[in-house]
Amino acid sequence: MSDDAILDSHLHLVNRARLEYPWLSGAPALDRDWPLETYAQEARRLGITGALHMEVDVADAQIEAETQWLEEVAREGVFPLLGVIAACRPEAEDFPEFLDRATSRSLVVGFRRPLHVVPDALSQTESFRANLRLLADKDLPFDLCVLARQLPLAIELADAAPNVRFVLDHCGVPDIAGGGWQPWAEALTDLARRPNVSAKISGVIAYGGEDWTLDELRRWVDHTAQTFGPDRICWGGDWPVCTLGGGLSTWVAATRAIVAGWSGDERAALYKGNAARIWKL
């Protein structure tokens, strides 16, 4: 396996003519269409050979429609979409039925319910956790999208569903621009003690402010890599959110510089091998 080839485990596509994205009105820098064709042109130049699509928090009623649209996009063959990490709502009473429908689609390889946009109490209910535990029988991972202050919630979920595989997005969204090292670093170390949790080093340039430097970024990436170890980390672009911190090319260049001293096997695991294993590609 070449240590240069990248499998992007975190790609967002936006099609406002087809789907509704309620949150976009509050994010003017991102409030436009983000098609696969645009991503693909840049990705190919960077050595990205395939991607997993991450749900984009569409309107609740369109969650399954998003997956259907992505299946159509994948069939067009513009760029290898290797799987879909689909949206889900474990708080819903009909979650078991939804799960059966979603897992019947061959492209679905995992699930996410963003927790940074809902009250913290949502993920603490027994019904939420009981539904989440159903993922163990499907052997499909759940992405944890939490803010740094919510890392204790991620720890609670990992403990409440020990047979479910979790993937922490974006290094736990540290406040790099604000220098919020503590308690992020301690909580991340605590979370990494859970063997059912992996971490995604994805798009953290979006949290570094306008003047972030490579040396500043390196500290946060290194801590994530060291606490989880080489077998429990994977790479994600988080396009188009990464454009807030310089763009996909900048993020790939920064990553390659940060991990230049790693062994070839460690780089290959970060870029492709671990993601292929986690999502069973």
C-alpha positions as protocol buffer text, in pm:
chain_id: "A"
residue {
  index: 1
  type: MET
  ca { x: 0 y: 0 z: 0 }
}
residue {
  index: 2
  type: SER
  ca { x: 143 y: 339 z: -96 }
}
residue {
  index: 3
  type: ASP
  ca { x: 170 y: 577 z: 199 }
}
residue {
  index: 4
  type: ASP
  ca { x: 87 y: 863 z: -40 }
}
residue {
  index: 5
  type: ALA
  ca { x: -263 y: 751 z: -141 }
}
residue {
  index: 6
  type: ILE
  ca { x: -539 y: 910 z: 65 }
}
residue {
  index: 7
  type: LEU
  ca { x: -887 y: 786 z: 142 }
}
residue {
  index: 8
  type: ASP
  ca { x: -1082 y: 1092 z: 255 }
}
residue {
  index: 9
  type: SER
  ca { x: -1309 y: 975 z: 537 }
}
residue {
  index: 10
  type: HIS
  ca { x: -1501 y: 1303 z: 566 }
}
residue {
  index: 11
  type: LEU
  ca { x: -1645 y: 1467 z: 255 }
}
residue {
  index: 12
  type: HIS
  ca { x: -1959 y: 1683 z: 249 }
}
residue {
  index: 13
  type: LEU
  ca { x: -2156 y: 1753 z: -70 }
}
residue {
  index: 14
  type: VAL
  ca { x: -2432 y: 2013 z: -86 }
}
residue {
  index: 15
  type: ASN
  ca { x: -2713 y: 2028 z: -342 }
}
residue {
  index: 16
  type: ARG
  ca { x: -2965 y: 2294 z: -239 }
}
residue {
  index: 17
  type: ALA
  ca { x: -3189 y: 2224 z: -538 }
}
residue {
  index: 18
  type: ARG
  ca { x: -3240 y: 1869 z: -415 }
}
residue {
  index: 19
  type: LEU
  ca { x: -3219 y: 1894 z: -35 }
}
residue {
  index: 20
  type: GLU
  ca { x: -3277 y: 2140 z: 248 }
}
residue {
  index: 21
  type: TYR
  ca { x: -2997 y: 2238 z: 487 }
}
residue {
  index: 22
  type: PRO
  ca { x: -3152 y: 2451 z: 766 }
}
residue {
  index: 23
  type: TRP
  ca { x: -2815 y: 2531 z: 924 }
}
residue {
  index: 24
  type: LEU
  ca { x: -2663 y: 2685 z: 611 }
}
residue {
  index: 25
  type: SER
  ca { x: -2851 y: 3011 z: 656 }
}
residue {
  index: 26
  type: GLY
  ca { x: -2637 y: 3070 z: 964 }
}
residue {
  index: 27
  type: ALA
  ca { x: -2311 y: 2989 z: 781 }
}
residue {
  index: 28
  type: PRO
  ca { x: -2290 y: 3241 z: 495 }
}
residue {
  index: 29
  type: ALA
  ca { x: -1934 y: 3141 z: 397 }
}
residue {
  index: 30
  type: LEU
  ca { x: -2062 y: 2791 z: 316 }
}
residue {
  index: 31
  type: ASP
  ca { x: -2413 y: 2873 z: 195 }
}
residue {
  index: 32
  type: ARG
  ca { x: -2387 y: 2755 z: -165 }
}
residue {
  index: 33
  type: ASP
  ca { x: -2374 y: 2432 z: -361 }
}
residue {
  index: 34
  type: TRP
  ca { x: -2066 y: 2214 z: -317 }
}
residue {
  index: 35
  type: PRO
  ca { x: -2069 y: 1955 z: -599 }
}
residue {
  index: 36
  type: LEU
  ca { x: -1856 y: 1645 z: -634 }
}
residue {
  index: 37
  type: GLU
  ca { x: -1707 y: 1774 z: -961 }
}
residue {
  index: 38
  type: THR
  ca { x: -1544 y: 2067 z: -780 }
}
residue {
  index: 39
  type: TYR
  ca { x: -1406 y: 1849 z: -503 }
}
residue {
  index: 40
  type: ALA
  ca { x: -1284 y: 1581 z: -745 }
}
residue {
  index: 41
  type: GLN
  ca { x: -1072 y: 1817 z: -952 }
}
residue {
  index: 42
  type: GLU
  ca { x: -873 y: 1928 z: -648 }
}
residue {
  index: 43
  type: ALA
  ca { x: -871 y: 1589 z: -476 }
}
residue {
  index: 44
  type: ARG
  ca { x: -712 y: 1407 z: -769 }
}
residue {
  index: 45
  type: ARG
  ca { x: -423 y: 1654 z: -772 }
}
residue {
  index: 46
  type: LEU
  ca { x: -359 y: 1579 z: -405 }
}
residue {
  index: 47
  type: GLY
  ca { x: -345 y: 1201 z: -425 }
}
residue {
  index: 48
  type: ILE
  ca { x: -693 y: 1145 z: -284 }
}
residue {
  index: 49
  type: THR
  ca { x: -819 y: 828 z: -452 }
}
residue {
  index: 50
  type: GLY
  ca { x: -1161 y: 786 z: -291 }
}
residue {
  index: 51
  type: ALA
  ca { x: -1389 y: 934 z: -28 }
}
residue {
  index: 52
  type: LEU
  ca { x: -1661 y: 860 z: 224 }
}
residue {
  index: 53
  type: HIS
  ca { x: -1949 y: 1102 z: 225 }
}
residue {
  index: 54
  type: MET
  ca { x: -2046 y: 1241 z: 563 }
}
residue {
  index: 55
  type: GLU
  ca { x: -2406 y: 1345 z: 617 }
}
residue {
  index: 56
  type: VAL
  ca { x: -2464 y: 1721 z: 605 }
}
residue {
  index: 57
  type: ASP
  ca { x: -2743 y: 1760 z: 864 }
}
residue {
  index: 58
  type: VAL
  ca { x: -3024 y: 1795 z: 612 }
}
residue {
  index: 59
  type: ALA
  ca { x: -3382 y: 1854 z: 725 }
}
residue {
  index: 60
  type: ASP
  ca { x: -3500 y: 1556 z: 930 }
}
residue {
  index: 61
  type: ALA
  ca { x: -3761 y: 1455 z: 676 }
}
residue {
  index: 62
  type: GLN
  ca { x: -3493 y: 1428 z: 405 }
}
residue {
  index: 63
  type: ILE
  ca { x: -3240 y: 1206 z: 581 }
}
residue {
  index: 64
  type: GLU
  ca { x: -3318 y: 903 z: 366 }
}
residue {
  index: 65
  type: ALA
  ca { x: -3351 y: 1121 z: 56 }
}
residue {
  index: 66
  type: GLU
  ca { x: -2991 y: 1237 z: 109 }
}
residue {
  index: 67
  type: THR
  ca { x: -2869 y: 878 z: 93 }
}
residue {
  index: 68
  type: GLN
  ca { x: -3075 y: 811 z: -217 }
}
residue {
  index: 69
  type: TRP
  ca { x: -2927 y: 1116 z: -388 }
}
residue {
  index: 70
  type: LEU
  ca { x: -2574 y: 1008 z: -297 }
}
residue {
  index: 71
  type: GLU
  ca { x: -2635 y: 666 z: -447 }
}
residue {
  index: 72
  type: GLU
  ca { x: -2722 y: 844 z: -772 }
}
residue {
  index: 73
  type: VAL
  ca { x: -2408 y: 1058 z: -748 }
}
residue {
  index: 74
  type: ALA
  ca { x: -2191 y: 751 z: -688 }
}
residue {
  index: 75
  type: ARG
  ca { x: -2334 y: 575 z: -993 }
}
residue {
  index: 76
  type: GLU
  ca { x: -2240 y: 872 z: -1212 }
}
residue {
  index: 77
  type: GLY
  ca { x: -1875 y: 783 z: -1152 }
}
residue {
  index: 78
  type: VAL
  ca { x: -1736 y: 1137 z: -1132 }
}
residue {
  index: 79
  type: PHE
  ca { x: -1514 y: 1034 z: -841 }
}
residue {
  index: 80
  type: PRO
  ca { x: -1503 y: 718 z: -627 }
}
residue {
  index: 81
  type: LEU
  ca { x: -1758 y: 757 z: -346 }
}
residue {
  index: 82
  type: LEU
  ca { x: -1678 y: 444 z: -149 }
}
residue {
  index: 83
  type: GLY
  ca { x: -1947 y: 476 z: 115 }
}
residue {
  index: 84
  type: VAL
  ca { x: -2194 y: 696 z: 295 }
}
residue {
  index: 85
  type: ILE
  ca { x: -2193 y: 779 z: 665 }
}
residue {
  index: 86
  type: ALA
  ca { x: -2563 y: 847 z: 688 }
}
residue {
  index: 87
  type: ALA
  ca { x: -2757 y: 1075 z: 918 }
}
residue {
  index: 88
  type: CYS
  ca { x: -2966 y: 917 z: 1190 }
}
residue {
  index: 89
  type: ARG
  ca { x: -3182 y: 1016 z: 1485 }
}
residue {
  index: 90
  type: PRO
  ca { x: -3135 y: 767 z: 1772 }
}
residue {
  index: 91
  type: GLU
  ca { x: -3378 y: 973 z: 1979 }
}
residue {
  index: 92
  type: ALA
  ca { x: -3665 y: 876 z: 1748 }
}
residue {
  index: 93
  type: GLU
  ca { x: -3908 y: 601 z: 1848 }
}
residue {
  index: 94
  type: ASP
  ca { x: -3895 y: 448 z: 1500 }
}
residue {
  index: 95
  type: PHE
  ca { x: -3514 y: 431 z: 1495 }
}
residue {
  index: 96
  type: PRO
  ca { x: -3505 y: 46 z: 1477 }
}
residue {
  index: 97
  type: GLU
  ca { x: -3719 y: 51 z: 1163 }
}
residue {
  index: 98
  type: PHE
  ca { x: -3511 y: 331 z: 1014 }
}
residue {
  index: 99
  type: LEU
  ca { x: -3195 y: 136 z: 1088 }
}
residue {
  index: 100
  type: ASP
  ca { x: -3322 y: -169 z: 903 }
}
residue {
  index: 101
  type: ARG
  ca { x: -3407 y: 42 z: 598 }
}
residue {
  index: 102
  type: ALA
  ca { x: -3077 y: 231 z: 603 }
}
residue {
  index: 103
  type: THR
  ca { x: -2860 y: -77 z: 638 }
}
residue {
  index: 104
  type: SER
  ca { x: -3031 y: -239 z: 341 }
}
residue {
  index: 105
  type: ARG
  ca { x: -2855 y: 17 z: 122 }
}
residue {
  index: 106
  type: SER
  ca { x: -2515 y: -112 z: 15 }
}
residue {
  index: 107
  type: LEU
  ca { x: -2348 y: 229 z: 20 }
}
residue {
  index: 108
  type: VAL
  ca { x: -2423 y: 298 z: 390 }
}
residue {
  index: 109
  type: VAL
  ca { x: -2114 y: 215 z: 599 }
}
residue {
  index: 110
  type: GLY
  ca { x: -2184 y: 409 z: 919 }
}
residue {
  index: 111
  type: PHE
  ca { x: -2400 y: 670 z: 1090 }
}
residue {
  index: 112
  type: ARG
  ca { x: -2380 y: 1010 z: 1257 }
}
residue {
  index: 113
  type: ARG
  ca { x: -2610 y: 1227 z: 1462 }
}
residue {
  index: 114
  type: PRO
  ca { x: -2445 y: 1570 z: 1519 }
}
residue {
  index: 115
  type: LEU
  ca { x: -2451 y: 1637 z: 1894 }
}
residue {
  index: 116
  type: HIS
  ca { x: -2306 y: 1988 z: 1894 }
}
residue {
  index: 117
  type: VAL
  ca { x: -2633 y: 2134 z: 1760 }
}
residue {
  index: 118
  type: VAL
  ca { x: -2872 y: 1975 z: 2013 }
}
residue {
  index: 119
  type: PRO
  ca { x: -2908 y: 1997 z: 2393 }
}
residue {
  index: 120
  type: ASP
  ca { x: -2652 y: 1787 z: 2578 }
}
residue {
  index: 121
  type: ALA
  ca { x: -2931 y: 1599 z: 2752 }
}
residue {
  index: 122
  type: LEU
  ca { x: -3040 y: 1438 z: 2425 }
}
residue {
  index: 123
  type: SER
  ca { x: -2759 y: 1184 z: 2419 }
}
residue {
  index: 124
  type: GLN
  ca { x: -2799 y: 1113 z: 2790 }
}
residue {
  index: 125
  type: THR
  ca { x: -3145 y: 960 z: 2764 }
}
residue {
  index: 126
  type: GLU
  ca { x: -3172 y: 583 z: 2793 }
}
residue {
  index: 127
  type: SER
  ca { x: -3382 y: 562 z: 2477 }
}
residue {
  index: 128
  type: PHE
  ca { x: -3106 y: 735 z: 2276 }
}
residue {
  index: 129
  type: ARG
  ca { x: -2841 y: 501 z: 2416 }
}
residue {
  index: 130
  type: ALA
  ca { x: -3053 y: 188 z: 2375 }
}
residue {
  index: 131
  type: ASN
  ca { x: -3110 y: 271 z: 2010 }
}
residue {
  index: 132
  type: LEU
  ca { x: -2742 y: 347 z: 1962 }
}
residue {
  index: 133
  type: ARG
  ca { x: -2654 y: 4 z: 2101 }
}
residue {
  index: 134
  type: LEU
  ca { x: -2843 y: -148 z: 1809 }
}
residue {
  index: 135
  type: LEU
  ca { x: -2550 y: -50 z: 1587 }
}
residue {
  index: 136
  type: ALA
  ca { x: -2344 y: -324 z: 1749 }
}
residue {
  index: 137
  type: ASP
  ca { x: -2556 y: -593 z: 1584 }
}
residue {
  index: 138
  type: LYS
  ca { x: -2508 y: -420 z: 1248 }
}
residue {
  index: 139
  type: ASP
  ca { x: -2133 y: -381 z: 1312 }
}
residue {
  index: 140
  type: LEU
  ca { x: -2145 y: -24 z: 1181 }
}
residue {
  index: 141
  type: PRO
  ca { x: -1959 y: 265 z: 1348 }
}
residue {
  index: 142
  type: PHE
  ca { x: -2108 y: 588 z: 1481 }
}
residue {
  index: 143
  type: ASP
  ca { x: -1929 y: 919 z: 1429 }
}
residue {
  index: 144
  type: LEU
  ca { x: -1915 y: 1143 z: 1734 }
}
residue {
  index: 145
  type: CYS
  ca { x: -1949 y: 1508 z: 1634 }
}
residue {
  index: 146
  type: VAL
  ca { x: -1903 y: 1703 z: 1957 }
}
residue {
  index: 147
  type: LEU
  ca { x: -1743 y: 2027 z: 2067 }
}
residue {
  index: 148
  type: ALA
  ca { x: -1440 y: 2016 z: 2295 }
}
residue {
  index: 149
  type: ARG
  ca { x: -1657 y: 2094 z: 2598 }
}
residue {
  index: 150
  type: GLN
  ca { x: -1876 y: 1795 z: 2510 }
}
residue {
  index: 151
  type: LEU
  ca { x: -1598 y: 1536 z: 2515 }
}
residue {
  index: 152
  type: PRO
  ca { x: -1731 y: 1408 z: 2851 }
}
residue {
  index: 153
  type: LEU
  ca { x: -2058 y: 1330 z: 2668 }
}
residue {
  index: 154
  type: ALA
  ca { x: -1861 y: 1126 z: 2415 }
}
residue {
  index: 155
  type: ILE
  ca { x: -1698 y: 935 z: 2700 }
}
residue {
  index: 156
  type: GLU
  ca { x: -2041 y: 862 z: 2851 }
}
residue {
  index: 157
  type: LEU
  ca { x: -2171 y: 732 z: 2518 }
}
residue {
  index: 158
  type: ALA
  ca { x: -1868 y: 510 z: 2462 }
}
residue {
  index: 159
  type: ASP
  ca { x: -1918 y: 362 z: 2807 }
}
residue {
  index: 160
  type: ALA
  ca { x: -2295 y: 323 z: 2762 }
}
residue {
  index: 161
  type: ALA
  ca { x: -2250 y: 134 z: 2435 }
}
residue {
  index: 162
  type: PRO
  ca { x: -1922 y: -58 z: 2478 }
}
residue {
  index: 163
  type: ASN
  ca { x: -1994 y: -293 z: 2189 }
}
residue {
  index: 164
  type: VAL
  ca { x: -2047 y: -6 z: 1942 }
}
residue {
  index: 165
  type: ARG
  ca { x: -1751 y: 128 z: 1746 }
}
residue {
  index: 166
  type: PHE
  ca { x: -1720 y: 508 z: 1764 }
}
residue {
  index: 167
  type: VAL
  ca { x: -1516 y: 755 z: 1561 }
}
residue {
  index: 168
  type: LEU
  ca { x: -1447 y: 1101 z: 1706 }
}
residue {
  index: 169
  type: ASP
  ca { x: -1468 y: 1370 z: 1438 }
}
residue {
  index: 170
  type: HIS
  ca { x: -1224 y: 1658 z: 1397 }
}
residue {
  index: 171
  type: CYS
  ca { x: -1000 y: 1570 z: 1695 }
}
residue {
  index: 172
  type: GLY
  ca { x: -1291 y: 1669 z: 1916 }
}
residue {
  index: 173
  type: VAL
  ca { x: -1314 y: 2023 z: 1769 }
}
residue {
  index: 174
  type: PRO
  ca { x: -1044 y: 2190 z: 1981 }
}
residue {
  index: 175
  type: ASP
  ca { x: -1037 y: 2568 z: 2019 }
}
residue {
  index: 176
  type: ILE
  ca { x: -701 y: 2607 z: 1846 }
}
residue {
  index: 177
  type: ALA
  ca { x: -746 y: 2977 z: 1774 }
}
residue {
  index: 178
  type: GLY
  ca { x: -830 y: 3046 z: 2140 }
}
residue {
  index: 179
  type: GLY
  ca { x: -553 y: 2824 z: 2276 }
}
residue {
  index: 180
  type: GLY
  ca { x: -805 y: 2603 z: 2457 }
}
residue {
  index: 181
  type: TRP
  ca { x: -560 y: 2323 z: 2532 }
}
residue {
  index: 182
  type: GLN
  ca { x: -709 y: 2234 z: 2868 }
}
residue {
  index: 183
  type: PRO
  ca { x: -940 y: 2060 z: 2939 }
}
residue {
  index: 184
  type: TRP
  ca { x: -949 y: 1936 z: 2575 }
}
residue {
  index: 185
  type: ALA
  ca { x: -619 y: 1751 z: 2603 }
}
residue {
  index: 186
  type: GLU
  ca { x: -715 y: 1575 z: 2927 }
}
residue {
  index: 187
  type: ALA
  ca { x: -1061 y: 1479 z: 2802 }
}
residue {
  index: 188
  type: LEU
  ca { x: -921 y: 1349 z: 2473 }
}
residue {
  index: 189
  type: THR
  ca { x: -671 y: 1134 z: 2662 }
}
residue {
  index: 190
  type: ASP
  ca { x: -954 y: 1000 z: 2878 }
}
residue {
  index: 191
  type: LEU
  ca { x: -1169 y: 921 z: 2574 }
}
residue {
  index: 192
  type: ALA
  ca { x: -879 y: 740 z: 2407 }
}
residue {
  index: 193
  type: ARG
  ca { x: -872 y: 493 z: 2698 }
}
residue {
  index: 194
  type: ARG
  ca { x: -1195 y: 348 z: 2555 }
}
residue {
  index: 195
  type: PRO
  ca { x: -1089 y: 76 z: 2312 }
}
residue {
  index: 196
  type: ASN
  ca { x: -1411 y: 111 z: 2111 }
}
residue {
  index: 197
  type: VAL
  ca { x: -1325 y: 469 z: 2004 }
}
residue {
  index: 198
  type: SER
  ca { x: -1107 y: 584 z: 1715 }
}
residue {
  index: 199
  type: ALA
  ca { x: -1031 y: 943 z: 1614 }
}
residue {
  index: 200
  type: LYS
  ca { x: -1053 y: 1127 z: 1287 }
}
residue {
  index: 201
  type: ILE
  ca { x: -785 y: 1387 z: 1217 }
}
residue {
  index: 202
  type: SER
  ca { x: -1007 y: 1593 z: 994 }
}
residue {
  index: 203
  type: GLY
  ca { x: -1018 y: 1955 z: 885 }
}
residue {
  index: 204
  type: VAL
  ca { x: -881 y: 2110 z: 1204 }
}
residue {
  index: 205
  type: ILE
  ca { x: -746 y: 2406 z: 1007 }
}
residue {
  index: 206
  type: ALA
  ca { x: -1101 y: 2542 z: 1031 }
}
residue {
  index: 207
  type: TYR
  ca { x: -1046 y: 2594 z: 1405 }
}
residue {
  index: 208
  type: GLY
  ca { x: -709 y: 2767 z: 1388 }
}
residue {
  index: 209
  type: GLY
  ca { x: -821 y: 3119 z: 1304 }
}
residue {
  index: 210
  type: GLU
  ca { x: -690 y: 3323 z: 1013 }
}
residue {
  index: 211
  type: ASP
  ca { x: -328 y: 3320 z: 1131 }
}
residue {
  index: 212
  type: TRP
  ca { x: -268 y: 2957 z: 1227 }
}
residue {
  index: 213
  type: THR
  ca { x: 79 y: 2819 z: 1163 }
}
residue {
  index: 214
  type: LEU
  ca { x: 203 y: 2468 z: 1101 }
}
residue {
  index: 215
  type: ASP
  ca { x: 387 y: 2457 z: 1434 }
}
residue {
  index: 216
  type: GLU
  ca { x: 71 y: 2555 z: 1621 }
}
residue {
  index: 217
  type: LEU
  ca { x: -138 y: 2297 z: 1438 }
}
residue {
  index: 218
  type: ARG
  ca { x: 116 y: 2022 z: 1491 }
}
residue {
  index: 219
  type: ARG
  ca { x: 65 y: 2024 z: 1869 }
}
residue {
  index: 220
  type: TRP
  ca { x: -303 y: 1935 z: 1845 }
}
residue {
  index: 221
  type: VAL
  ca { x: -264 y: 1674 z: 1573 }
}
residue {
  index: 222
  type: ASP
  ca { x: 29 y: 1510 z: 1751 }
}
residue {
  index: 223
  type: HIS
  ca { x: -163 y: 1484 z: 2078 }
}
residue {
  index: 224
  type: THR
  ca { x: -454 y: 1317 z: 1902 }
}
residue {
  index: 225
  type: ALA
  ca { x: -224 y: 1074 z: 1722 }
}
residue {
  index: 226
  type: GLN
  ca { x: -26 y: 991 z: 2034 }
}
residue {
  index: 227
  type: THR
  ca { x: -326 y: 934 z: 2259 }
}
residue {
  index: 228
  type: PHE
  ca { x: -515 y: 710 z: 2018 }
}
residue {
  index: 229
  type: GLY
  ca { x: -212 y: 542 z: 1862 }
}
residue {
  index: 230
  type: PRO
  ca { x: -134 y: 463 z: 1498 }
}
residue {
  index: 231
  type: ASP
  ca { x: -405 y: 197 z: 1461 }
}
residue {
  index: 232
  type: ARG
  ca { x: -698 y: 414 z: 1578 }
}
residue {
  index: 233
  type: ILE
  ca { x: -665 y: 732 z: 1371 }
}
residue {
  index: 234
  type: CYS
  ca { x: -773 y: 816 z: 1018 }
}
residue {
  index: 235
  type: TRP
  ca { x: -764 y: 1124 z: 796 }
}
residue {
  index: 236
  type: GLY
  ca { x: -1052 y: 1339 z: 674 }
}
residue {
  index: 237
  type: GLY
  ca { x: -1064 y: 1650 z: 459 }
}
residue {
  index: 238
  type: ASP
  ca { x: -1388 y: 1796 z: 594 }
}
residue {
  index: 239
  type: TRP
  ca { x: -1445 y: 1970 z: 262 }
}
residue {
  index: 240
  type: PRO
  ca { x: -1596 y: 2230 z: 227 }
}
residue {
  index: 241
  type: VAL
  ca { x: -1568 y: 2328 z: 595 }
}
residue {
  index: 242
  type: CYS
  ca { x: -1189 y: 2316 z: 558 }
}
residue {
  index: 243
  type: THR
  ca { x: -1215 y: 2612 z: 318 }
}
residue {
  index: 244
  type: LEU
  ca { x: -1269 y: 2828 z: 628 }
}
residue {
  index: 245
  type: GLY
  ca { x: -906 y: 2760 z: 722 }
}
residue {
  index: 246
  type: GLY
  ca { x: -736 y: 2763 z: 383 }
}
residue {
  index: 247
  type: GLY
  ca { x: -888 y: 2481 z: 181 }
}
residue {
  index: 248
  type: LEU
  ca { x: -832 y: 2117 z: 96 }
}
residue {
  index: 249
  type: SER
  ca { x: -489 y: 2163 z: -65 }
}
residue {
  index: 250
  type: THR
  ca { x: -365 y: 2356 z: 238 }
}
residue {
  index: 251
  type: TRP
  ca { x: -494 y: 2092 z: 478 }
}
residue {
  index: 252
  type: VAL
  ca { x: -335 y: 1806 z: 283 }
}
residue {
  index: 253
  type: ALA
  ca { x: -4 y: 1994 z: 267 }
}
residue {
  index: 254
  type: ALA
  ca { x: -16 y: 2066 z: 640 }
}
residue {
  index: 255
  type: THR
  ca { x: -92 y: 1702 z: 718 }
}
residue {
  index: 256
  type: ARG
  ca { x: 190 y: 1574 z: 501 }
}
residue {
  index: 257
  type: ALA
  ca { x: 432 y: 1811 z: 672 }
}
residue {
  index: 258
  type: ILE
  ca { x: 318 y: 1712 z: 1022 }
}
residue {
  index: 259
  type: VAL
  ca { x: 348 y: 1336 z: 958 }
}
residue {
  index: 260
  type: ALA
  ca { x: 663 y: 1349 z: 743 }
}
residue {
  index: 261
  type: GLY
  ca { x: 865 y: 1192 z: 1022 }
}
residue {
  index: 262
  type: TRP
  ca { x: 626 y: 901 z: 1072 }
}
residue {
  index: 263
  type: SER
  ca { x: 709 y: 559 z: 932 }
}
residue {
  index: 264
  type: GLY
  ca { x: 566 y: 461 z: 594 }
}
residue {
  index: 265
  type: ASP
  ca { x: 336 y: 209 z: 760 }
}
residue {
  index: 266
  type: GLU
  ca { x: 205 y: 471 z: 1003 }
}
residue {
  index: 267
  type: ARG
  ca { x: 132 y: 717 z: 723 }
}
residue {
  index: 268
  type: ALA
  ca { x: -38 y: 449 z: 515 }
}
residue {
  index: 269
  type: ALA
  ca { x: -256 y: 355 z: 812 }
}
residue {
  index: 270
  type: LEU
  ca { x: -355 y: 717 z: 873 }
}
residue {
  index: 271
  type: TYR
  ca { x: -427 y: 797 z: 510 }
}
residue {
  index: 272
  type: LYS
  ca { x: -607 y: 481 z: 405 }
}
residue {
  index: 273
  type: GLY
  ca { x: -558 y: 156 z: 592 }
}
residue {
  index: 274
  type: ASN
  ca { x: -737 y: 237 z: 916 }
}
residue {
  index: 275
  type: ALA
  ca { x: -1038 y: 393 z: 742 }
}
residue {
  index: 276
  type: ALA
  ca { x: -1071 y: 92 z: 514 }
}
residue {
  index: 277
  type: ARG
  ca { x: -1079 y: -131 z: 821 }
}
residue {
  index: 278
  type: ILE
  ca { x: -1310 y: 87 z: 1034 }
}
residue {
  index: 279
  type: TRP
  ca { x: -1574 y: 117 z: 762 }
}
residue {
  index: 280
  type: LYS
  ca { x: -1508 y: -231 z: 614 }
}
residue {
  index: 281
  type: LEU
  ca { x: -1445 y: -105 z: 262 }
}
